[in-house]
């Protein structure tokens, strides 16, 4: 499978419900698509005002900006 979420045993690491369903799965993305999606999210976080970035970092990342 070419999905980013498939582990080395061919199981889905997102749903935890067994074998990968392939392209019919709503979570299916290639590794490249997933990386682009994550980079887009990081860009969005970086575009926020400093106080919002600080609030998000405090709430979800232990005060560390991971973007």
Steps between C-alpha positions, in 0.01 A plus 500: 500500500612852437306652792699691762310328782576137410740339744752227418235230549262659249264626769353846527663700780228768488185296538648205685227285353704261294624491146534808284192562288701668228374794301142447615601610852423862588839534668704366206792726401840430357801589714560800274139619535522465878823699515344778288196501727717528812709777347184692411385471863840617626489798262156590631621484859801718417270758341303554821572790735762426765250488787290239319807291422599516867151395611497202263852396600407521869176306462609222264881482494618568854596857413727400211431623148551198278440690182 
